[in-house]
Amino acid sequence: MSRRRTLSPKKKIALAVTAVAVAGSGAFALAATSNAANVQNASTSTVCQGLATALGNNESFIAAQKAKPDAQSAARIANREAVVAEIKRKQEASGCQVGESIQAGGSGSAQSGGAAQAGGSAQDPQASQAATSAPATTTPATTAPADNTGGAGTAASGQQVCKGSTVTLSGEGGAPAASSNQFPAGTTLKVTNLDNNKSTTVKVTSVSGSCVLLNNAAFEQVRQPGKFLIRRALIEKVG
């Protein structure tokens, strides 16, 4: 007569723990795969494209300040590094690839791999939350770098400038304002979003890596819900 082998209570507990661990690891792997599949980038989302452009502009500005520093560079860099951290938080909250950036001219890169092109097609996801203020304050710029967009900086009052330029946010907080690499501090610019006919008139208060960047408050005045990039913008120098 054969004997049936029975497991001791300790062995039964060990087997149960192992089964739970295996099931848990499988569920974690499936969740990780699902989350990775849901991450969007600049080529699939206009929200992500706008944030990637804003990140690229700020990274370019930091690199330029490090390459040719002046007495105010350290303060400007510290401010923009805080802005970069804020933009990355927005990327994560919006389901975008964190660290993806688009540099001037359309080239893009991402910390987690992949490239983005400024001209890529995009579909709008659900509207994300409005931009929040960055923790640091802006250091006013006394001068702007040399003009490299066909004389925009010397344009007469009331003249259209930066033709064909897209406009995004700088990520900076405070009252409505703009930053520019073409116009000195104190210049007044009017930016119109031709897709919704909303406009804002702001003064340039700091230097950036592109013709015009709007801070959070100014961008909110002209943005379309859920978008961080204005593709069709009319920029005029009004003062």
Backbone hydrogen bonds in HBPLUS format (Angstrom, degrees):
<---DONOR---> <-ACCEPTOR-->    atom                        ^
c    i                          cat <-CA-CA->   ^        H-A-AA   ^      H-
h    n   atom  resd res      DA  || num        DHA   H-A  angle D-A-AA Bond
n    s   type  num  typ     dist DA aas  dist angle  dist       angle   num
A0012-LYS N   A0008-SER O   3.03 MM   4  6.36 156.5  2.09 155.3 162.6     1
A0013-ILE N   A0009-PRO O   3.03 MM   4  6.27 156.6  2.08 149.3 154.7     2
A0014-ALA N   A0010-LYS O   3.01 MM   4  6.25 156.3  2.07 145.4 152.1     3
A0015-LEU N   A0011-LYS O   2.95 MM   4  6.16 159.6  1.99 150.1 154.8     4
A0016-ALA N   A0012-LYS O   3.02 MM   4  6.22 154.1  2.09 144.6 151.8     5
A0017-VAL N   A0013-ILE O   2.95 MM   4  6.19 160.1  1.99 152.1 156.7     6
A0018-THR N   A0014-ALA O   3.03 MM   4  6.23 158.1  2.08 146.5 152.4     7
A0019-ALA N   A0015-LEU O   3.01 MM   4  6.23 158.3  2.06 146.9 152.3     8
A0020-VAL N   A0016-ALA O   3.01 MM   4  6.26 157.2  2.06 148.4 154.4     9
A0021-ALA N   A0017-VAL O   2.94 MM   4  6.15 156.0  2.00 147.6 154.4    10
A0022-VAL N   A0018-THR O   2.95 MM   4  6.20 159.3  1.99 151.9 156.9    11
A0023-ALA N   A0019-ALA O   3.00 MM   4  6.18 164.2  2.02 147.8 152.3    12
A0024-GLY N   A0020-VAL O   2.85 MM   4  6.00 155.6  1.91 146.8 154.2    13
A0025-SER N   A0021-ALA O   2.96 MM   4  6.15 158.5  2.01 148.5 153.4    14
A0026-GLY N   A0022-VAL O   3.05 MM   4  6.25 153.2  2.12 145.6 153.0    15
A0027-ALA N   A0023-ALA O   3.02 MM   4  6.28 155.5  2.08 147.3 153.5    16
A0028-PHE N   A0024-GLY O   2.94 MM   4  6.18 155.0  2.00 147.9 154.9    17
A0029-ALA N   A0025-SER O   2.97 MM   4  6.15 155.9  2.03 144.1 150.3    18
A0030-LEU N   A0026-GLY O   3.03 MM   4  6.28 157.6  2.09 146.3 152.1    19
A0031-ALA N   A0027-ALA O   2.92 MM   4  6.13 156.2  1.98 146.5 153.3    20
A0032-ALA N   A0028-PHE O   2.87 MM   4  6.06 158.9  1.91 150.0 155.6    21
A0033-THR N   A0029-ALA O   2.97 MM   4  6.14 158.5  2.01 146.5 152.3    22
A0034-SER N   A0030-LEU O   2.92 MM   4  6.11 157.0  1.97 145.8 152.4    23
A0035-ASN N   A0031-ALA O   2.88 MM   4  6.10 161.8  1.91 151.2 155.8    24
A0036-ALA N   A0032-ALA O   2.96 MM   4  6.13 159.0  2.01 147.1 152.8    25
A0037-ALA N   A0033-THR O   3.02 MM   4  6.22 148.9  2.12 142.8 151.1    26
A0038-ASN N   A0034-SER O   3.17 MM   4  6.42 133.1  2.40 139.9 151.8    27
A0038-ASN N   A0035-ASN O   3.12 MM   3  5.15 133.0  2.35  95.6 108.3    28
A0039-VAL N   A0036-ALA O   3.35 MM   3  5.43 155.0  2.42 100.4 107.4    29
A0040-GLN N   A0095-GLY O   2.90 MM  55  6.19 170.6  1.91 159.8 161.9    30
A0097-GLN N   A0040-GLN O   2.86 MM  57  6.01 124.1  2.18 161.0 175.8    31
A0044-THR N   A0041-ASN O   3.04 MM   3  5.55 157.0  2.09 115.2 122.4    32
A0045-SER N   A0041-ASN O   3.05 MM   4  6.04 130.3  2.31 156.8 171.2    33
A0123-GLN N   A0044-THR O   3.33 MM  79  5.92 173.6  2.33 109.3 111.2    34
A0049-GLN N   A0045-SER O   2.93 MM   4  6.14 148.6  2.03 140.6 150.4    35
A0050-GLY N   A0046-THR O   2.92 MM   4  6.03 158.5  1.96 143.7 148.3    36
A0051-LEU N   A0047-VAL O   3.05 MM   4  6.33 162.4  2.08 152.1 156.6    37
A0052-ALA N   A0048-CYS O   2.84 MM   4  5.94 155.9  1.90 144.9 152.2    38
A0053-THR N   A0049-GLN O   2.89 MM   4  6.05 149.8  1.98 144.4 152.6    39
A0054-ALA N   A0050-GLY O   2.96 MM   4  6.20 158.3  2.01 145.8 151.7    40
A0055-LEU N   A0051-LEU O   2.87 MM   4  6.09 155.8  1.93 146.6 153.4    41
A0056-GLY N   A0052-ALA O   2.90 MM   4  6.08 157.8  1.95 142.6 148.9    42
A0102-ILE N   A0052-ALA O   2.85 MM  50  5.29 157.9  1.90 118.0 115.0    43
A0057-ASN N   A0053-THR O   2.91 MM   4  6.13 157.8  1.96 151.4 157.0    44
A0058-ASN N   A0054-ALA O   3.14 MM   4  6.34 161.5  2.17 146.8 151.0    45
A0059-GLU N   A0055-LEU O   2.91 MM   4  6.12 157.3  1.96 151.2 158.1    46
A0060-SER N   A0056-GLY O   2.88 MM   4  6.01 155.2  1.95 147.3 154.0    47
A0061-PHE N   A0057-ASN O   2.99 MM   4  6.19 152.3  2.07 142.1 149.8    48
A0062-ILE N   A0058-ASN O   2.98 MM   4  6.22 160.7  2.02 147.7 152.2    49
A0063-ALA N   A0059-GLU O   2.98 MM   4  6.20 161.2  2.02 146.2 151.4    50
A0064-ALA N   A0060-SER O   2.93 MM   4  6.15 154.9  1.99 147.1 153.9    51
A0065-GLN N   A0061-PHE O   2.94 MM   4  6.21 155.8  2.00 151.1 157.5    52
A0066-LYS N   A0062-ILE O   2.97 MM   4  6.21 151.5  2.05 149.0 156.7    53
A0067-ALA N   A0063-ALA O   2.93 MM   4  6.12 144.3  2.06 141.5 151.6    54
A0068-LYS N   A0064-ALA O   3.02 MM   4  6.21 155.4  2.09 148.5 153.7    55
A0073-SER N   A0070-ASP O   3.23 MM   3  5.29 160.7  2.27 106.8 112.6    56
A0076-ARG N   A0072-GLN O   3.03 MM   4  6.27 162.6  2.06 156.2 161.8    57
A0077-ILE N   A0073-SER O   2.77 MM   4  5.93 165.8  1.79 161.1 164.5    58
A0078-ALA N   A0074-ALA O   3.02 MM   4  6.18 162.0  2.05 145.4 150.4    59
A0079-ASN N   A0075-ALA O   3.05 MM   4  6.23 156.5  2.11 145.9 151.9    60
A0080-ARG N   A0076-ARG O   2.92 MM   4  6.20 164.0  1.95 153.3 157.5    61
A0081-GLU N   A0077-ILE O   2.85 MM   4  6.02 150.1  1.94 152.2 160.3    62
A0082-ALA N   A0078-ALA O   3.25 MM   4  6.46 148.3  2.36 139.1 146.3    63
A0083-VAL N   A0079-ASN O   3.07 MM   4  6.43 148.1  2.18 141.9 151.4    64
A0084-VAL N   A0080-ARG O   2.80 MM   4  6.07 155.0  1.86 149.1 155.3    65
A0085-ALA N   A0081-GLU O   3.10 MM   4  6.33 157.4  2.15 141.8 146.9    66
A0086-GLU N   A0082-ALA O   3.07 MM   4  6.34 150.3  2.16 141.5 149.7    67
A0087-ILE N   A0083-VAL O   2.89 MM   4  6.21 156.0  1.95 154.5 160.8    68
A0088-LYS N   A0084-VAL O   3.02 MM   4  6.27 157.5  2.07 150.4 156.2    69
A0089-ARG N   A0085-ALA O   3.09 MM   4  6.37 145.4  2.21 139.6 148.7    70
A0090-LYS N   A0086-GLU O   3.02 MM   4  6.37 147.7  2.12 143.2 152.3    71
A0091-GLN N   A0087-ILE O   2.86 MM   4  6.21 149.8  1.95 147.9 156.8    72
A0092-GLU N   A0088-LYS O   3.05 MM   4  6.31 160.7  2.09 146.6 150.5    73
A0093-ALA N   A0089-ARG O   2.97 MM   4  6.17 163.0  2.00 147.4 152.4    74
A0094-SER N   A0090-LYS O   2.90 MM   4  5.99 140.4  2.06 144.4 154.4    75
A0096-CYS N   A0091-GLN O   2.75 MM   5  4.79 156.4  1.80 160.7 154.4    76
A0095-GLY N   A0092-GLU O   3.18 MM   3  5.24 163.4  2.21 105.7 110.1    77
A0100-GLU N   A0097-GLN O   3.23 MM   3  5.78 163.0  2.26 134.5 134.5    78
A0101-SER N   A0109-SER O   2.57 MM   8  5.36 166.6  1.59 170.5 175.1    79
A0109-SER N   A0101-SER O   2.73 MM   8  5.36 153.4  1.80 155.0 164.4    80
A0103-GLN N   A0107-SER O   2.63 MM   4  5.39 149.4  1.72 163.7 174.8    81
A0106-GLY N   A0103-GLN O   3.02 MM   3  5.89 150.6  2.11 147.6 148.8    82
A0113-GLY N   A0110-ALA O   3.18 MM   3  5.14 163.1  2.21 107.4 108.7    83
A0120-GLY N   A0117-GLN O   3.10 MM   3  5.38 167.5  2.11 116.8 118.2    84
A0141-ALA N   A0205-THR O   3.20 MM  64  6.40 145.9  2.32 124.2 133.5    85
A0154-THR N   A0151-GLY O   3.17 MM   3  5.46 143.8  2.31 105.4 115.0    86
A0155-ALA N   A0152-ALA O   3.16 MM   3  5.23 167.3  2.17 112.1 113.7    87
A0159-GLN N   A0156-ALA O   3.16 MM   3  5.66 149.0  2.26 139.6 138.8    88
A0158-GLY N   A0237-LYS O   2.37 MM  79  5.37 157.8  1.41 156.4 165.6    89
A0237-LYS N   A0159-GLN O   3.03 MM  78  5.68 167.2  2.05 159.8 157.9    90
A0161-VAL N   A0235-ILE O   2.80 MM  74  5.62 166.9  1.82 150.4 154.1    91
A0165-SER N   A0162-CYS O   3.08 MM   3  5.61 158.3  2.13 139.0 139.3    92
A0167-VAL N   A0230-ILE O   3.04 MM  63  5.03 158.9  2.09 138.1 144.7    93
A0230-ILE N   A0167-VAL O   2.74 MM  63  5.03 159.6  1.78 157.6 163.3    94
A0214-LEU N   A0168-THR O   3.16 MM  46  6.42 166.9  2.18 156.2 156.7    95
A0170-SER N   A0214-LEU O   2.73 MM  44  5.71 149.5  1.82 138.8 144.7    96
A0216-ASN N   A0172-GLU O   2.94 MM  44  5.89 165.2  1.96 160.9 165.4    97
A0215-ASN N   A0177-ALA O   3.07 MM  38  5.78 169.1  2.09 154.2 152.1    98
A0178-ALA N   A0203-LYS O   3.05 MM  25  5.98 153.3  2.12 145.8 143.0    99
A0205-THR N   A0178-ALA O   2.88 MM  27  6.12 162.5  1.91 171.1 165.2   100
A0179-SER N   A0213-LEU O   2.87 MM  34  5.22 150.9  1.95 145.9 154.1   101
A0213-LEU N   A0179-SER O   2.89 MM  34  5.22 149.0  1.99 154.7 158.5   102
A0180-SER N   A0206-SER O   3.06 MM  26  6.64 150.6  2.15 147.2 148.9   103
A0181-ASN N   A0210-SER O   2.92 MM  29  5.52 134.0  2.13 136.0 145.3   104
A0187-THR N   A0184-PRO O   3.21 MM   3  6.03 160.8  2.25 144.0 145.4   105
A0186-GLY N   A0204-VAL O   2.83 MM  18  5.42 161.4  1.87 150.2 151.7   106
A0204-VAL N   A0187-THR O   2.78 MM  17  5.38 153.4  1.85 155.0 164.2   107
A0238-VAL N   A0188-THR O   2.94 MM  50  5.56 155.3  2.00 142.6 149.3   108
A0189-LEU N   A0202-VAL O   2.79 MM  13  5.52 164.5  1.81 170.9 172.8   109
A0202-VAL N   A0189-LEU O   2.86 MM  13  5.52 156.6  1.92 165.0 166.1   110
A0190-LYS N   A0236-GLU O   2.78 MM  46  5.10 162.8  1.81 150.6 156.6   111
A0236-GLU N   A0190-LYS O   2.86 MM  46  5.10 160.9  1.90 148.3 154.7   112
A0191-VAL N   A0200-THR O   2.89 MM   9  5.47 165.1  1.91 163.4 163.2   113
A0200-THR N   A0191-VAL O   2.93 MM   9  5.47 148.4  2.03 144.8 154.6   114
A0192-THR N   A0234-LEU O   2.84 MM  42  5.02 159.8  1.88 145.4 152.2   115
A0234-LEU N   A0192-THR O   2.91 MM  42  5.02 160.3  1.95 144.7 151.3   116
A0193-ASN N   A0198-LYS O   2.79 MM   5  5.45 166.3  1.81 171.5 171.1   117
A0196-ASN N   A0193-ASN O   3.21 MM   3  5.86 156.0  2.27 115.2 121.1   118
A0197-ASN N   A0193-ASN O   2.67 MM   4  5.37 125.3  1.97 152.0 169.8   119
A0194-LEU N   A0232-ARG O   2.94 MM  38  5.52 154.0  2.00 155.7 161.4   120
A0219-PHE N   A0215-ASN O   2.91 MM   4  6.01 165.4  1.93 164.4 169.2   121
A0220-GLU N   A0216-ASN O   3.01 MM   4  6.18 151.6  2.09 148.7 155.6   122
A0221-GLN N   A0218-ALA O   3.10 MM   3  5.35 138.6  2.28 101.8 113.0   123
A0222-VAL N   A0219-PHE O   3.13 MM   3  5.54 152.2  2.21 110.1 117.8   124
A0223-ARG N   A0219-PHE O   2.91 MM   4  5.77 132.5  2.14 156.4 170.2   125
A0227-LYS N   A0224-GLN O   3.03 MM   3  5.60 158.4  2.08 148.1 146.1   126
